[in-house]
């Protein structure tokens, strides 16, 4: 397998420069000088991956250490951290392997490289699918905790949460293996794009509904305290800002990659789409960046988790 250019050369199922998808390579070469290509150095991939690795490992250790955090919600957050960790580690592993092969420091057969290629592809694809699944699971968990507060502990039990987690991991590994095996089929890419859109729609519907319920709750409190206008205005601004940050970061970090997959299906030979294909490294960097932001949104906002994290850091010193 030829080692080419600074694209993700080992990322077989999604790589526009791989010889198995020659029409994408052709379209990228026909883009012309007007095409904007954002170059992402390999060092940046390694740096982002290292930050994500440390951050998500700390989340996992903190949740494992504190018995008070052994609840379904934190189990989902812990699994999200594991998925994000795998996303970063697999892309960093790919980058490191590419650098080693290009430097000639590792002499090995093409078949061995192909085997490593397949393993890394399964890791990347599986961790991406599991990350999206656990983001959706966290949204569902929060929705139930708000709209079915009195029945929450009877609905979201630890055994059910564990079965859901096992099902997500099994489905992610199985689907990623199939995606890698049949990556050159249009149906595979359409399934991935559809899955992303379904997750996005689920999160939008649930979080908007939760925001509306919280707004009604704030309105009732404001009427009791005769401060309706000020409370309404403050809540609307804060709620809208939180929702915009949560969904905005999710869409901005994941959207370009799945738009890339959509263009592979819709316009693989068009010069404009070929220009988009050249920026795969940027889209992967955004996904790693999302794995850095996720703990800040879902984990470190918890005061108890922050206290446990502080204990972990102090003990490590």
C-alpha positions as CSV (number, residue, x, y, z in Angstrom):
1,X,0.0,0.0,0.0
2,X,1.6,3.2,-1.1
3,X,2.4,5.9,1.5
4,X,1.2,9.1,-0.1
5,X,0.9,12.8,0.7
6,X,-0.1,14.2,4.1
7,X,-3.6,12.8,4.0
8,X,-4.7,10.1,6.5
9,X,-3.1,7.4,4.4
10,X,-4.1,4.5,6.6
11,X,-7.7,5.6,7.0
12,X,-8.9,3.2,4.3
13,X,-12.7,3.6,4.4
14,X,-12.7,7.4,4.3
15,X,-9.4,8.2,2.6
16,X,-9.6,10.1,-0.7
17,X,-6.0,9.2,-1.6
18,X,-6.3,5.5,-1.2
19,X,-5.9,3.6,-4.5
20,X,-9.1,1.7,-3.8
21,X,-11.0,4.9,-4.4
22,X,-9.3,6.3,-7.5
23,X,-12.1,8.7,-8.6
24,X,-11.6,10.7,-5.4
25,X,-7.9,11.1,-6.0
26,X,-8.7,12.3,-9.6
27,X,-11.2,14.9,-8.4
28,X,-8.8,16.2,-5.8
29,X,-6.2,16.7,-8.5
30,X,-8.7,18.6,-10.7
31,X,-9.6,21.2,-8.1
32,X,-7.4,24.0,-9.4
33,X,-5.5,26.8,-7.6
34,X,-8.6,28.3,-6.1
35,X,-9.2,25.3,-3.8
36,X,-8.6,26.1,-0.1
37,X,-6.5,23.4,1.5
38,X,-5.9,23.6,5.3
39,X,-2.8,21.8,6.1
40,X,-2.7,20.1,9.5
41,X,0.8,19.2,10.7
42,X,1.3,15.7,12.1
43,X,2.6,17.3,15.3
44,X,-0.8,18.9,15.9
45,X,-2.5,15.6,15.6
46,X,-0.1,14.2,18.2
47,X,-0.5,17.2,20.5
48,X,-4.3,17.1,20.4
49,X,-4.4,13.4,20.8
50,X,-2.1,13.6,23.9
51,X,-4.3,16.3,25.5
52,X,-7.4,14.2,24.8
53,X,-5.8,11.1,26.2
54,X,-4.7,12.7,29.5
55,X,-8.1,14.5,29.9
56,X,-10.3,11.5,29.3
57,X,-8.1,9.2,31.3
58,X,-8.5,11.5,34.3
59,X,-12.3,11.4,33.8
60,X,-12.3,7.6,33.8
61,X,-10.1,7.4,36.9
62,X,-12.1,10.0,38.8
63,X,-15.4,8.2,38.1
64,X,-13.9,4.8,39.0
65,X,-12.4,6.2,42.2
66,X,-15.5,7.8,43.6
67,X,-18.3,5.4,44.7
68,X,-20.8,8.3,44.7
69,X,-20.3,8.6,40.9
70,X,-21.2,5.0,40.2
71,X,-24.6,5.9,38.8
72,X,-26.1,5.4,35.3
73,X,-25.4,9.0,34.2
74,X,-21.7,8.9,35.2
75,X,-21.4,5.4,33.6
76,X,-22.5,6.9,30.3
77,X,-20.1,9.8,30.8
78,X,-17.3,7.4,31.6
79,X,-18.0,5.4,28.4
80,X,-18.1,8.6,26.4
81,X,-14.7,9.4,27.8
82,X,-13.4,5.9,26.8
83,X,-14.8,6.4,23.3
84,X,-13.2,9.8,22.9
85,X,-10.0,8.3,24.3
86,X,-10.1,5.6,21.6
87,X,-10.8,8.1,18.9
88,X,-7.7,10.1,19.8
89,X,-5.5,7.1,20.5
90,X,-6.4,5.4,17.2
91,X,-5.8,8.6,15.1
92,X,-2.5,9.3,17.0
93,X,-1.5,5.6,16.4
94,X,-2.2,6.0,12.7
95,X,-0.2,9.2,12.5
96,X,2.8,7.7,14.4
97,X,2.8,4.6,12.2
98,X,2.7,6.7,9.1
99,X,5.7,8.8,10.3
100,X,7.6,5.7,11.2
101,X,7.0,4.0,7.8
102,X,7.8,7.2,5.9
103,X,11.1,7.6,7.8
104,X,12.0,4.0,6.9
105,X,12.5,3.1,10.6
106,X,10.1,0.1,10.2
107,X,10.7,-2.3,7.4
108,X,7.7,-4.6,7.1
109,X,5.6,-6.4,4.4
110,X,2.7,-4.7,2.7
111,X,0.4,-7.4,4.1
112,X,1.4,-6.5,7.6
113,X,0.7,-2.9,7.0
114,X,-2.7,-3.8,5.5
115,X,-3.5,-5.8,8.7
116,X,-2.5,-2.8,10.8
117,X,-4.6,-0.6,8.5
118,X,-7.7,-2.7,9.1
119,X,-7.2,-2.8,12.9
120,X,-6.8,1.0,13.1
121,X,-9.7,1.6,10.8
122,X,-11.9,-0.6,13.0
123,X,-10.7,1.3,16.1
124,X,-11.4,4.7,14.5
125,X,-14.8,3.8,13.1
126,X,-15.9,1.9,16.2
127,X,-14.9,4.7,18.6
128,X,-16.7,7.3,16.4
129,X,-19.9,5.2,16.4
130,X,-19.7,4.6,20.2
131,X,-19.0,8.3,20.9
132,X,-22.2,9.3,19.0
133,X,-24.1,6.5,20.7
134,X,-23.1,7.6,24.2
135,X,-23.8,11.3,23.4
136,X,-27.3,10.2,22.5
137,X,-27.5,8.0,25.6
138,X,-26.6,11.0,27.8
139,X,-29.2,13.1,26.2
140,X,-31.9,10.4,26.8
141,X,-30.7,10.0,30.4
142,X,-31.0,13.7,31.1
143,X,-34.4,13.8,29.4
144,X,-35.8,11.0,31.6
145,X,-34.4,12.7,34.7
146,X,-36.3,15.9,33.9
147,X,-39.6,14.6,32.5
148,X,-39.9,11.4,34.7
149,X,-38.1,12.6,37.8
150,X,-40.1,10.6,40.2
151,X,-39.7,7.4,38.3
152,X,-36.2,8.0,37.1
153,X,-34.5,5.5,39.4
154,X,-37.0,2.8,38.5
155,X,-36.6,3.5,34.8
156,X,-32.9,4.0,34.6
157,X,-31.5,1.3,36.8
158,X,-27.9,0.2,37.0
159,X,-28.6,-3.2,35.4
160,X,-30.4,-1.5,32.5
161,X,-27.6,1.0,32.1
162,X,-25.0,-1.8,32.0
163,X,-27.0,-3.7,29.4
164,X,-27.3,-0.5,27.3
165,X,-23.5,0.1,27.6
166,X,-22.7,-3.5,26.5
167,X,-25.2,-3.3,23.6
168,X,-23.6,0.0,22.4
169,X,-20.1,-1.4,22.5
170,X,-21.0,-4.6,20.8
171,X,-23.0,-2.7,18.1
172,X,-20.2,-0.3,17.6
173,X,-17.5,-2.9,17.1
174,X,-19.7,-5.1,14.9
175,X,-20.9,-2.2,12.7
176,X,-17.3,-0.8,12.4
177,X,-16.0,-4.2,11.3
178,X,-18.7,-4.3,8.6
179,X,-18.1,-0.7,7.6
180,X,-14.4,-1.4,7.1
181,X,-15.0,-4.6,5.2
182,X,-17.4,-3.0,2.8
183,X,-16.2,0.6,2.9
184,X,-16.4,0.9,-0.9
185,X,-20.1,0.3,-1.0
186,X,-22.3,3.4,-1.1
187,X,-24.8,1.9,1.4
188,X,-22.1,1.8,4.1
189,X,-21.4,5.6,3.8
190,X,-25.2,6.3,3.7
191,X,-25.7,4.3,6.9
192,X,-23.0,6.3,8.7
193,X,-24.4,9.7,7.5
194,X,-27.9,8.6,8.4
195,X,-26.8,7.5,11.9
196,X,-25.1,10.9,12.4
197,X,-28.2,12.8,11.3
198,X,-30.4,10.6,13.5
199,X,-28.2,11.3,16.5
200,X,-28.2,15.0,15.8
201,X,-32.0,15.1,15.4
202,X,-32.4,13.1,18.7
203,X,-30.1,15.5,20.6
204,X,-31.8,18.6,19.1
205,X,-35.3,17.4,19.9
206,X,-34.5,16.3,23.5
207,X,-32.4,19.3,24.5
208,X,-34.9,21.8,23.0
209,X,-37.7,20.1,24.9
210,X,-35.7,20.1,28.1
211,X,-35.0,23.8,27.6
212,X,-38.7,24.5,27.2
213,X,-39.5,22.6,30.3
214,X,-36.8,24.4,32.3
215,X,-38.2,27.7,31.0
216,X,-41.7,26.8,32.3
217,X,-40.2,25.9,35.6
218,X,-38.3,29.2,35.8
219,X,-41.5,31.1,34.8
220,X,-43.4,29.5,37.7
221,X,-40.7,30.4,40.2
222,X,-40.6,33.9,38.8
223,X,-44.3,34.4,39.3
224,X,-44.0,33.3,43.0
225,X,-41.2,35.8,43.6
226,X,-42.7,38.7,41.5
227,X,-39.5,39.0,39.4
228,X,-40.9,37.5,36.2
229,X,-39.3,39.8,33.6
230,X,-35.7,39.7,34.9
231,X,-35.7,36.0,35.6
232,X,-37.2,35.2,32.2
233,X,-34.7,37.3,30.4
234,X,-31.7,35.9,32.3
235,X,-32.9,32.3,31.9
236,X,-33.6,32.7,28.2
237,X,-30.1,34.0,27.6
238,X,-28.4,31.4,29.8
239,X,-30.4,28.5,28.4
240,X,-30.0,29.6,24.8
241,X,-26.3,30.0,25.3
242,X,-25.9,26.6,26.9
243,X,-28.0,24.9,24.2
244,X,-26.1,26.7,21.4
245,X,-22.7,25.7,22.8
246,X,-23.7,22.1,23.4
247,X,-25.3,21.5,20.0
248,X,-23.0,23.9,18.1
249,X,-19.8,22.2,19.2
250,X,-21.3,18.8,18.4
251,X,-22.3,19.9,14.9
252,X,-19.2,21.9,14.1
253,X,-16.8,19.1,15.2
254,X,-18.7,16.1,13.7
255,X,-20.6,17.7,10.8
256,X,-17.7,18.4,8.3
257,X,-16.6,14.7,8.5
258,X,-20.0,13.4,7.7
259,X,-20.5,16.0,5.0
260,X,-17.3,14.6,3.6
261,X,-18.8,11.2,3.5
262,X,-22.0,12.6,1.9
263,X,-20.0,14.2,-0.9
264,X,-18.2,10.9,-1.6
265,X,-21.7,9.5,-2.4
266,X,-23.2,12.6,-4.2
267,X,-20.3,14.1,-6.1
268,X,-17.1,12.1,-6.1
269,X,-15.8,13.5,-9.3
270,X,-16.9,17.1,-9.0
271,X,-14.0,19.6,-8.6
272,X,-15.7,21.5,-5.8
273,X,-16.2,18.3,-3.8
274,X,-12.7,17.3,-4.6
275,X,-11.6,20.5,-2.9
276,X,-13.5,19.4,0.2
277,X,-11.9,16.0,0.1
278,X,-8.4,17.5,0.5
279,X,-9.3,18.7,4.0
280,X,-9.9,15.3,5.6
281,X,-7.1,16.0,8.0
282,X,-8.9,19.1,9.2
283,X,-12.1,17.2,9.8
284,X,-10.3,14.5,11.8
285,X,-8.6,17.2,13.9
286,X,-12.0,18.7,14.7
287,X,-13.2,15.2,15.9
288,X,-10.2,15.0,18.2
289,X,-10.9,18.5,19.4
290,X,-14.4,17.4,20.2
291,X,-13.0,14.6,22.4
292,X,-11.1,17.4,24.3
293,X,-14.3,19.5,24.7
294,X,-16.6,16.7,25.7
295,X,-15.2,16.3,29.3
296,X,-15.6,20.1,29.8
297,X,-19.3,19.9,28.8
298,X,-20.4,16.6,30.3
299,X,-17.9,15.7,33.1
300,X,-16.1,18.7,34.6
301,X,-19.3,20.6,35.2
302,X,-20.0,18.2,38.1
303,X,-18.7,19.7,41.4
304,X,-18.2,16.2,42.9
305,X,-16.3,15.0,39.9
306,X,-14.1,18.1,40.0
307,X,-13.3,17.4,43.7
308,X,-12.4,13.8,42.9
309,X,-10.3,15.0,40.0
310,X,-8.4,17.3,42.4
311,X,-7.8,14.4,44.8
312,X,-6.5,12.3,41.9
313,X,-4.1,15.0,40.8
314,X,-2.9,15.6,44.4
315,X,-2.3,11.9,45.0
316,X,-0.4,11.6,41.7
317,X,2.0,14.3,43.0
